[in-house]
Each structure stands twice: as C-alpha cells, then as structure tokens.
Amino acid sequence: MTDKPLAEQDLGTLVTDWIDWAEAARRLGVTVGKVRTMIRDHELAAAVPPGVRGQRIPADLIVDGLPVKGLPGLLTVLHDGGYDDRECIAWLFLDADLPGRPIDALRENRGSEVKRRAQAMAF
C-alpha cells in the first residue's frame, strides 16, 4: 500500500474500467433507481473518476449479474469506520499484500481476510 491517504489516491490510475449507472443497471438486471438505492445502502460504491462528469461504478464490483460476494458487508464495515465511497474504492483497488488487491480477493472468493483488514481499519 502507499502512505498517501485514501482520499488523495488517483482513482483513474487504480480503476481502469468504470461503468455508468445505466450500464450497472443493465448488468444487474435492475432499474437505475435500484442502482441508486444499492449505492445508498452500500451494496455498491460509486465515485467521480478524473476527467468524467458524474458518478461511475468500478466494473469489477459486479460479477455475473450481482455485486461481488462480500462487497456489501465490506462496504458497510468501511462506511461505519468513517470512510466514504471514494475512499472505499481506493482501498479496494490498492495492493494490500493479501496477495494482491482486496477487490481481487473478493472476486476470487477470498473475502475473509479482506473483511478482517477492513474491520481493523475501522477502529
């Protein structure tokens, strides 16, 4: 990881594939209104990438028509610890020596260690 605070991380470098809310709705098989609710309820996270107008969702947060397994609980833990969506996305996409990035661990069904680290951060 880096010594730079999560809020100052360059999301454009960390996340290479962003989708708008309409594309997220299509991939999830729901309405855009439901995507908005999912973001509000911390089932998904959204931020404004550099050089883009409006919030986007990292494409890697959706797999096979659903949010990545373990993501909603992880986002809730991070939000309870005072992190906003932008910081959550930065943390998910930084190399955390798990091995690799937390998002990769979640996508590979290795979320237990990711959640433990998030709980430790929240304190």
PEJO-V111903 format. One record per pair of residues at least 12 apart in sequence whose C-alpha atoms are under 8 Angstrom apart, sorted by sequence separation. I is the first residue (numbers start at 1). J is the second residue. D is the distance in whole Angstrom. If there is no record, write none. Layout:
i=(I:I)
j=(J:J)
d=(D:D)
This chain:
i=(45:46:102:44:45:75:21:21:98:98:44:44:43:44:43:44:43:42:43:45:44:58:43:24:42:21:28:42:20:21:24:27:71:20:21:29:70:12:19:20:27:28:69:11:12:18:19:24:27:28:47:68:69:77:11:18:19:27:46:47:68:10:18:19:45:46:69:74:78:81:82:17:18:45:70:74:77:78:81:17:47:61:77:80:81:15:17:45:46:60:78:45:63:74:78:77:14:11:15:7:11:14:6:7:10:14:6:9:6:7:6:6:1:1:1:1)
j=(57:58:114:57:58:88:35:36:113:114:61:67:67:71:71:72:72:72:73:75:75:89:75:57:75:55:62:76:55:56:59:62:106:56:57:65:106:49:56:57:64:65:106:49:50:56:57:62:65:66:85:106:107:115:50:57:58:66:85:86:107:50:58:59:85:86:109:114:118:121:122:58:59:86:111:115:118:119:122:59:89:103:119:122:123:58:60:88:89:103:121:89:107:118:122:122:90:89:93:86:90:93:86:87:90:94:87:90:88:90:90:91:94:95:96:97)
d=(6:7:6:8:8:7:7:8:8:8:7:7:7:7:7:7:4:6:8:8:8:8:7:7:6:8:8:6:7:7:8:8:7:5:7:7:7:6:5:6:8:4:7:6:6:6:5:8:5:6:6:7:7:8:7:6:6:8:6:5:6:8:4:6:5:7:7:8:6:7:7:6:5:8:6:6:7:7:4:6:8:8:6:7:7:7:8:8:8:8:8:7:8:7:6:7:7:8:7:7:6:6:8:5:8:7:5:6:8:8:6:7:6:6:6:8)
